[in-house]
Amino acid sequence: MRIGLYAGDQSDIETRIEEVRTAAELGLSSAFFNQVLAWDPLVVAALVGAAVPGIELGTAVVQTYPRHPISLAAQALTVAATTGNRFTLGVGPSHKPFIEGIYGMSFDRPAQHTREYLTTLRTELSGAGHVQLPGVQPPPVLLSALGPVMLRIAGELADGTVTVWATPATIADHIRPRIDAVAKAPRVVASVMLSVTSRPDAVREEIAGMLGFASDLPSYRTLLDRQGQRNVAETVVAGDEETVAAAIRAYSAAGATDLLVSPVGDAAEKARTLELAGELSRSR
């Protein structure tokens, strides 16, 4: 299992570059950037890739509804070319409150939208559509998927899936069986919040205060109910080094091909968490 960084905060670009440079120096294999309502993750990946050699760059994830698949294909191919083919494109439909409430677009039939979107996107990335960038290698595509229908689409039309809030048991018993049923050697990328800390309950309370609202988004609510959890903060792995290391090993045993580590806690806790992730990455 490869271990990478989930660079989910919204710090300035120079801080992002230094964060990824540190991750690369520690031995992590990748850095993935999210999309909220601030920095554009594709531009960030291109800028970071120019400054930090070697490490894989990716998005987890770009929202599909606001970006036409032809435009996104051109952007993704540009980033792939400028980073020496170190780029992986993660996409997903996002959630109804964001797409309808913020962008003012219909979130009707998201699974059908995703299937049609990926079909067009892959055609454009391959050079068989409107986008023509001769000699540019198309980047791998991952789909954010948690439910059976989306996992099937990920297996059929993408190179794998990227998950959030999923436990090792969910990876092993739910995600891998469904995507493996329709795909050969799919990539299963699990993002997880980790904290090497002496105050695990306090760290989880902090995450509940910041991200607890996500617990009520329908796809996440279904996942949490499956896992017997009430709040996304309960998915945070927090404790001493052995507790966190054991959790990382559990994701590997469950069938995750990649683990994206999102360090949480105070500055010292985040630094130690990233160091531990690097130690485990180098030992593989």
C-alpha positions as CSV (number, residue, x, y, z in Angstrom):
1,M,0.0,0.0,0.0
2,R,1.3,3.4,-1.0
3,I,1.0,6.2,1.7
4,G,0.4,9.8,0.6
5,L,-0.7,13.1,1.9
6,Y,-4.3,14.5,1.7
7,A,-3.6,18.2,1.6
8,G,-7.0,19.4,2.6
9,D,-6.5,22.7,4.3
10,Q,-6.7,26.0,2.5
11,S,-3.3,27.5,3.3
12,D,-1.5,29.8,0.8
13,I,0.3,28.3,-2.2
14,E,3.8,28.7,-0.7
15,T,2.7,26.8,2.4
16,R,1.2,24.1,0.2
17,I,4.4,23.7,-1.7
18,E,6.4,23.4,1.5
19,E,3.9,20.9,3.0
20,V,4.3,18.7,-0.1
21,R,8.0,19.1,-0.2
22,T,8.2,17.9,3.5
23,A,5.9,15.0,2.6
24,A,8.2,14.0,-0.3
25,E,11.3,14.3,1.9
26,L,9.7,12.1,4.5
27,G,9.1,9.4,1.9
28,L,5.4,9.8,1.1
29,S,4.4,8.8,-2.4
30,S,1.7,11.3,-3.3
31,A,-0.1,14.5,-2.4
32,F,-3.8,15.0,-3.3
33,F,-5.7,18.3,-3.2
34,N,-9.4,18.8,-2.6
35,Q,-11.9,21.2,-4.1
36,V,-14.0,23.4,-1.9
37,L,-14.6,27.1,-2.6
38,A,-11.0,28.4,-2.5
39,W,-7.9,27.3,-4.4
40,D,-8.4,25.4,-7.7
41,P,-6.9,21.9,-7.1
42,L,-5.7,21.5,-10.7
43,V,-3.8,24.8,-10.7
44,V,-2.4,23.9,-7.2
45,A,-1.2,20.5,-8.5
46,A,0.5,22.1,-11.5
47,L,2.3,24.7,-9.3
48,V,3.3,22.1,-6.6
49,G,4.5,19.7,-9.3
50,A,6.8,22.4,-10.8
51,A,8.3,23.0,-7.4
52,V,8.5,19.4,-6.0
53,P,9.9,16.7,-8.2
54,G,9.1,13.0,-8.0
55,I,5.9,12.9,-6.0
56,E,2.6,12.0,-7.5
57,L,0.0,14.8,-7.5
58,G,-3.7,14.3,-7.6
59,T,-7.2,15.7,-6.9
60,A,-9.6,14.2,-4.4
61,V,-11.8,15.4,-5.8
62,V,-12.9,17.8,-8.5
63,Q,-16.6,18.4,-8.6
64,T,-18.1,17.3,-11.9
65,Y,-21.3,19.4,-12.2
66,P,-19.6,22.8,-12.4
67,R,-17.0,21.7,-15.0
68,H,-17.8,20.6,-18.5
69,P,-16.0,17.3,-19.1
70,I,-14.3,18.6,-22.3
71,S,-12.9,21.6,-20.4
72,L,-11.8,19.4,-17.5
73,A,-10.1,17.0,-19.9
74,A,-8.0,19.9,-21.4
75,Q,-7.1,21.1,-17.9
76,A,-6.1,17.6,-16.7
77,L,-4.0,16.9,-19.7
78,T,-2.3,20.2,-19.3
79,V,-1.4,19.4,-15.7
80,A,-0.3,15.9,-16.7
81,A,2.1,17.3,-19.3
82,T,3.5,20.0,-17.0
83,T,4.2,17.5,-14.2
84,G,5.8,14.9,-16.3
85,N,2.8,12.5,-16.1
86,R,2.7,12.5,-12.3
87,F,-0.9,13.6,-12.1
88,T,-4.0,11.6,-11.2
89,L,-7.5,13.1,-11.7
90,G,-10.0,12.3,-9.0
91,V,-13.6,13.4,-9.7
92,G,-17.0,13.2,-8.0
93,P,-20.5,14.6,-8.2
94,S,-20.3,16.2,-4.8
95,H,-23.5,16.7,-2.8
96,K,-26.9,18.3,-3.5
97,P,-26.5,21.2,-1.0
98,F,-23.3,22.3,-2.7
99,I,-24.4,21.8,-6.3
100,E,-27.9,23.2,-5.9
101,G,-27.5,25.6,-3.0
102,I,-24.2,27.2,-4.1
103,Y,-23.8,26.6,-7.8
104,G,-27.6,26.8,-8.6
105,M,-27.4,23.7,-10.7
106,S,-29.7,20.6,-10.7
107,F,-28.4,17.6,-8.8
108,D,-31.0,15.4,-10.5
109,R,-29.9,11.7,-11.2
110,P,-26.3,12.0,-10.0
111,A,-25.4,8.4,-10.9
112,Q,-26.6,8.9,-14.5
113,H,-24.8,12.2,-14.6
114,T,-21.6,10.6,-13.4
115,R,-21.8,7.7,-15.9
116,E,-22.4,10.2,-18.8
117,Y,-19.7,12.5,-17.5
118,L,-17.0,9.8,-17.2
119,T,-17.8,8.5,-20.6
120,T,-17.2,11.9,-22.2
121,L,-14.2,12.6,-20.0
122,R,-12.4,9.4,-20.9
123,T,-13.1,10.0,-24.6
124,E,-11.6,13.4,-24.4
125,L,-8.6,12.4,-22.3
126,S,-7.8,9.6,-24.9
127,G,-7.6,12.1,-27.8
128,A,-10.6,10.5,-29.5
129,G,-12.8,13.5,-28.9
130,H,-12.5,17.3,-29.3
131,V,-9.4,17.8,-27.1
132,Q,-6.2,17.3,-29.1
133,L,-2.9,17.4,-27.3
134,P,-0.7,15.0,-29.3
135,G,1.9,13.1,-27.2
136,V,0.3,13.9,-23.8
137,Q,-0.3,10.8,-21.8
138,P,-3.9,10.8,-20.3
139,P,-3.9,10.7,-16.5
140,P,-5.5,8.0,-14.5
141,V,-9.0,8.8,-13.3
142,L,-10.5,8.0,-9.9
143,L,-14.1,8.4,-8.9
144,S,-15.3,9.2,-5.4
145,A,-17.7,6.3,-4.7
146,L,-19.2,4.8,-1.5
147,G,-22.5,3.2,-2.6
148,P,-23.0,0.1,-4.8
149,V,-24.1,2.0,-7.9
150,M,-21.2,4.5,-7.8
151,L,-18.7,1.7,-7.1
152,R,-19.9,-0.1,-10.1
153,I,-19.5,3.0,-12.2
154,A,-16.0,3.5,-10.8
155,G,-15.1,-0.1,-11.7
156,E,-16.5,0.2,-15.2
157,L,-15.4,3.7,-16.3
158,A,-12.6,4.8,-14.0
159,D,-9.3,3.4,-12.8
160,G,-10.5,3.0,-9.3
161,T,-12.1,4.9,-6.4
162,V,-11.2,7.4,-3.8
163,T,-13.1,7.2,-0.5
164,V,-13.6,9.3,2.6
165,W,-14.7,8.4,6.1
166,A,-14.5,4.6,5.2
167,T,-13.1,2.3,7.9
168,P,-10.9,-0.7,7.1
169,A,-13.9,-3.0,7.6
170,T,-15.9,-1.0,5.0
171,I,-13.0,-1.2,2.5
172,A,-12.7,-5.0,3.0
173,D,-16.4,-6.0,3.2
174,H,-18.1,-3.4,1.0
175,I,-15.9,-1.4,-1.3
176,R,-13.4,-4.0,-2.5
177,P,-16.0,-6.7,-3.3
178,R,-18.2,-4.3,-5.3
179,I,-15.5,-2.7,-7.4
180,D,-13.5,-5.9,-7.9
181,A,-16.7,-7.5,-9.3
182,V,-16.4,-5.2,-12.4
183,A,-12.8,-4.2,-12.5
184,K,-9.4,-5.8,-12.8
185,A,-6.8,-4.5,-10.3
186,P,-8.6,-1.2,-9.5
187,R,-7.0,1.4,-7.4
188,V,-8.7,1.9,-4.0
189,V,-7.6,5.1,-2.4
190,A,-8.7,5.7,1.2
191,S,-8.4,9.1,2.8
192,V,-8.4,9.1,6.6
193,M,-7.8,11.7,9.3
194,L,-5.0,10.6,11.6
195,S,-3.5,12.2,14.8
196,V,-0.6,11.0,16.9
197,T,-1.8,12.6,20.1
198,S,-2.2,12.2,23.9
199,R,-5.6,13.9,23.7
200,P,-7.6,11.7,21.2
201,D,-11.1,12.7,22.5
202,A,-10.3,16.4,22.2
203,V,-9.0,16.0,18.7
204,R,-12.2,14.2,17.7
205,E,-14.3,17.0,19.3
206,E,-12.4,19.6,17.3
207,I,-13.1,17.7,14.1
208,A,-16.8,17.3,15.0
209,G,-17.0,21.1,15.5
210,M,-15.4,21.7,12.1
211,L,-16.8,18.9,9.9
212,G,-19.7,17.4,11.8
213,F,-22.1,18.9,9.3
214,A,-20.9,16.4,6.8
215,S,-22.4,13.6,8.8
216,D,-25.9,14.6,7.5
217,L,-25.0,14.6,3.8
218,P,-26.9,11.6,2.4
219,S,-24.0,9.5,1.0
220,Y,-22.0,10.0,4.2
221,R,-25.0,9.3,6.4
222,T,-25.5,6.0,4.7
223,L,-21.9,5.1,5.1
224,L,-21.8,6.1,8.8
225,D,-24.9,4.1,9.5
226,R,-23.3,1.1,7.8
227,Q,-20.3,1.6,10.1
228,G,-22.4,2.1,13.3
229,Q,-21.2,5.7,13.7
230,R,-23.1,8.9,14.3
231,N,-20.5,11.5,13.3
232,V,-17.6,11.7,10.8
233,A,-15.4,12.6,13.8
234,E,-15.7,9.0,14.9
235,T,-13.7,7.9,11.9
236,V,-10.7,9.9,13.1
237,V,-7.9,7.6,14.2
238,A,-6.2,9.3,17.2
239,G,-3.9,8.0,19.8
240,D,-0.3,7.0,20.3
241,E,2.1,5.9,17.6
242,E,1.2,2.3,17.8
243,T,-2.6,3.0,17.6
244,V,-2.1,5.1,14.5
245,A,0.4,2.7,12.9
246,A,-2.0,-0.2,13.6
247,A,-4.8,1.6,11.8
248,I,-2.5,2.2,8.8
249,R,-1.7,-1.5,8.7
250,A,-5.4,-2.3,8.9
251,Y,-6.1,-0.3,5.8
252,S,-3.4,-2.2,3.9
253,A,-4.8,-5.5,5.1
254,A,-8.3,-4.5,4.1
255,G,-7.2,-4.0,0.5
256,A,-6.6,-0.2,0.1
257,T,-3.9,0.3,-2.5
258,D,-3.3,3.8,-1.3
259,L,-3.8,5.6,2.0
260,L,-4.1,9.4,2.0
261,V,-3.2,10.7,5.4
262,S,-4.9,13.9,6.6
263,P,-3.0,14.9,9.7
264,V,-5.2,16.6,12.3
265,G,-4.6,18.2,15.7
266,D,-2.3,21.0,16.7
267,A,0.9,21.8,14.7
268,A,3.1,19.4,16.7
269,E,0.6,16.6,16.5
270,K,0.2,17.0,12.7
271,A,4.0,17.0,12.3
272,R,4.5,13.8,14.3
273,T,1.6,12.2,12.4
274,L,3.2,13.0,9.1
275,E,6.6,11.8,10.3
276,L,5.1,8.4,11.4
277,A,3.4,8.1,8.0
278,G,6.7,8.7,6.3
279,E,8.4,6.1,8.5
280,L,5.8,3.5,7.6
281,S,6.0,4.5,3.9
282,R,9.8,4.1,3.8
283,S,9.6,0.7,5.5
284,R,7.4,-0.7,2.7
